[in-house]
Amino acid sequence: MIQYPKVNIKSKNELAKRFSRILPFNECLKLINYCKKNKNKLWHDHSGKSEPEKSKFVRAADGKTLKRILNFIDKFILKPNDKFVAPYIYGGFSGRSNIQAAKRLINKKGNRYLLKVDLKSFFEQIDRERVFSLLRYRCGCSTRGANLIADLCCVPKGSKSKPQKTETIARGFPTSSRLATWCSYEFIIELHNLMKKELKKNDFRIAFYVDDIGIVASFTNRTELNEIYSKIEGLAKKHKLTLNSEKKEIIPPNKKQEHLGVRLSKNKISITEKTRAKKQRLKANIKKERDRDVRKKKKESLTGLNNYEAQIKKANKPQ
């Protein structure tokens, strides 16, 4: 039986009470009412991160009002339920990074194939009705409570200047990763069970990271994995989701296997060749750079990459 989040919001008053540890109740209620009434004025498309050519628009919420409420919802309503998430789900949940997702894909047997699956425009596929249904029928909210949270977390599909009638989860809002994953939870569980059936003898591993799915299996072949991909497409369609066939990859054992920006080796994970090359370029540029401010920024970038590599090395150590 699937364990869904225990949200149990019945009204805006109850939502305000949940936040009263941060703000006085009356102030919380006033902020909720303001965001509810003026929501469309409190967010915009992030021009630097959006990809209009792919119909992907990253939304930025006003930090003092809407984003503050969304952060509260994420921290006090959704985050406490992270403990119910299946162990093969990562991204947007406490302590479940891309590094841990990649580490999960390291299996014990050799001759390992990697199948990479991508959910196309994941956030834009999760419409407001789906969010409402999750909250109302799976998470214990009343109709009023479910509508309130769904309204705050969803925006019209398309650019803000040319909005469509359909509302979907807002790409870029603090609540989006958790809500999108929970809304797709049945698909995720059924896909995991399908892999257990199809790849039972192949020492399979699977990791979900928001819209990226990695599957490894030993002693299989490209033909078998293509057939499995077709079954995954059918399962996604059943749950009203679409895969991005352009990002489908089947990587054989004799090729370099990378997933989520991490190199998968035989018994460990490591930084990718791209990251390693970037480190070398930064080191060389730092030696040549004479501008103090530019050199400082490059040193900070190098420190960030070194810390990232240290995290990956740490993940390889026995827990």
N, C-alpha and C positions, 0 to 999 in steps of 0.2 A: 504493500500500500504506500502511495506517495505521501510524504510529509510536506505539506505546504506551510508557508509563513503564517504565524499567528499575528495578524494585524489588528483585527477587532476594533476598527474605528466606526462609530455610529453617527457622529456629528462633528461639526467644526469645534464645538465646545470641548469634546473629548480629545480632539487633535491638539487643541491649545493646552489642555491639561498635561498631555505627554511632554510638551516642550517647556513646562513651567519651571523645570529645574534650571533652565537657561535664562528664561525671561519670565517676569510676572505674568500671571494668567491673562489679565486684561490687555497687557501689551501684546501678548501672543495672539489673542483673538483679534485685536485691532489690525495686526500685521496680516493675518490670514484673510480677513475681510478686504483689506486693501488689495492684496494680491489677486484675490478672487474677482474683484470688481475691475481692476486695471491690468490684468495679466497681459493682454496683447501689447501694452506699452512697455512691458518690463522685460522684454527679450528681443534679441536681434540675431541676424545671421552673422557668424564670424567669417569675415571675408578672407582672412588669411588661412583658415583651415578648411573652408568649404570647397567642394569640387562640383560646381554646377554642371559640368559636362557629364558627370556620372550621377547627377540628380542626388548628390549627397550634400546636405547643408548642416554644418555644425552650428548649434544654437548656443548663444551666450545669454545667461540670465543676469538681471541687475543684481549686483552684489549685496546691496543693502536691503533688498526686499524679497523678490522672488527666489533668488539663489539662496538666500538665508533660510527661507521656508523649505526649499528642496533639500538643503543640507540637513536640516532638522529631520525631515522625513526619512532621508537616507540613514542618518546616524541613529535615530531613536525608534524608528518604526521598522525599517528593513534590515539593517545590520544585525540586530540581535538574533535574527533568524538564520544567519550564515551557518550555524551549527547543523541545520537540517539539510544542507546541500550535499549531494553525492560527492564522494572523494575524488572523482575524475572530472570535476567541474572547477574551472579556474577563471580568473579575470573579473574584477569588480567585487570580489569577496575577500574578506579579511585573510591576510596571509597566504593568498593563492596567486602567486605571480606567474609571469610567463616562464621564468626559470624553473619553477616547480612543475609547471605543465610539461615542459620539455623533459625534465628528469623522469617524469612518469612514463615516458615513452621508451625508456631504456629497458629492454627485456633481457632474459637470460640466455636464450638460444641465439645461434648465429643465423646467417643467411636472411637478414632482416630487410623487409620491404617497408617503405613509408608511403602511406596514402594520405594526401592532403586534400581536405574538403573545406569549401568556403560557403557560408550562407550569404546570398546576394542581398545587399542593402538591408541588413538584418533589422536595424532599428525601424526603418521605414516599412518593413513588413508587419510590424506589430502595431495594429491600429488601436484606437482608443477603446473600442468595444471589447477588444481582447483584454485590455488592461482592466476595464470595469468588471468583466466576467471573472477574472482571476481574483480580484479583491472581494467581489460580492459573493461568489459561490465557492471559493477555495480558501479564502483568508479570513472569513468571519466578519466582514464589514457589512453594514446596512447599505441599502441603496443610496442613501444620502452620503454616507461616508465614502463609498466606492466612487461615486460621481465626483466628490470633492477632490480626492487624490488624483483620479484620472484626469480631471480638468487641469490640475496644476502641473502634471507631468507630461502632458501631450500638447502638440502644436499642429497646425495645418501642414499637410505634406507639401513639398515644393518650397520655392523661395518665399520669403515673407512678403516680398513685393508682388508676387503672383501666387497667392495661396490657393490650394485645392480644397475641395469640400471635405475630403477624408482627413482625419486627424490621426497622428501616429506618435509613438514614443519619440521624444525630442533628443536627437543625437547631440551629445555634449552636456546634457543636464546631469547633475550628480546622481539622480535616481535611476538613470537609464539602463546601465549594465545589469543591475540586480533585477529590475522589473522585466527587461527583455528576456533574461535567462529564465525567470520564474514563469513567464508567459509561454515559454517554449519547453517547459520542463518535461511534459509528457513525451514530446518528440525525442528529447535527450535520453530519457530512460528507455524508451522503446528502441532507440538506435543502439544503445549499449547492450540491450538484450539480444538484438539482432546479431551483433558482432560476436557475442558469446556463443550463439548458435552456429554461425557461419565459420568462425575462426577458432573454434574450441580447441583444436589440436595444434594451433599455430602460435601458441604463447603470445596471444594478441595483447596489445595495450591501447588504450584510447584516452584522449584528453580533449576536453572542450574548453576553449578560451574565447568567450564571447561569441564571435561569428566564425572563428577558426577551429576546425576539427582535425586532429592528428590521429592517425591509426597506424600502428605498426604490427606486423605479423611475420613470423619466420616460416621458411620453407613453403612459400606460396609462389604465385607468379602474376605477371601483368594481366593475363586473361581472366584469372579468378578475381583479381581486384577490380577490373573493369565491370565484371558482373555484379560485384558487391556494390560498386558505386551506383549502378543502375537501380539496385534495391534501395539504396539510401535516398536516391532521387524520388522513388515512389513513396517512401515513408515520409519524406519532407512534404511532398504534394498532399498526402493524407492530412497533414497538420497545417496546411495552407502556408507552406514555406517554400522558397525557391533556392536552389543551389546556383552558384556562379561557376558554370562549366569552364570558363576561361582560366580560372585559378585552380582547377583540378590538376594534381600532380601525382604521379606514381614514380617513386625513386627507388631503383634497385639497390641491392647490397654493395655493388661495385662502384657506386657513385656517392659523392658527398651528400649527406643527408642533413638538412637544416630545417628547423621549424621554430616559428616565433622569434627569429633572430638569434637562435642558439644552435650550435653544431651538435649533432647526435653522433657520438662515437660508440665503440663496442661496449664499453662498461662505464662510460662517463659522458658528461656534456662539457662543452667548452665554447669560447667565443668564436664567432664566424671569421672567415678569411677577410670579409669586408670590414669588420670591426678591428681586426688585427692591423690591416693596412691603414685604417684611419688613425690608429694610435701611432704608427710609424710616421705618418705625414705630420701629425701634430708635433711630435718630438723634433722632427727636422725643422718645421716652421718656427718653433719656439726658439731654437738656437739662432735662427737667422733674423727673427723679428726684433726691431729696435724700438718700436713704439711700445711704451710701458703698458698702456691700457689694453692694447690689442694682445700683447704677450700674456697679460694677466687673464684675459678671457680664454685664450687658448690653453693656458695652464689649468683653468677651471674645467674646461672640456675634457682635457686629458685625465684629470683627477676623477671626473665622472665615469669615464671609460675604465679606469683602473679599479674603481669601486665596483663597477658592474662585473668586471672579470673576477674580482675577489668574491662577490656573491655567488657566482657560478661555481668557483672552486670550492667554496664552503658547502654548496648543495651536494657536491660529490662525496663529502665525508659521511661516514656512517652516523645515523641519527641516534 
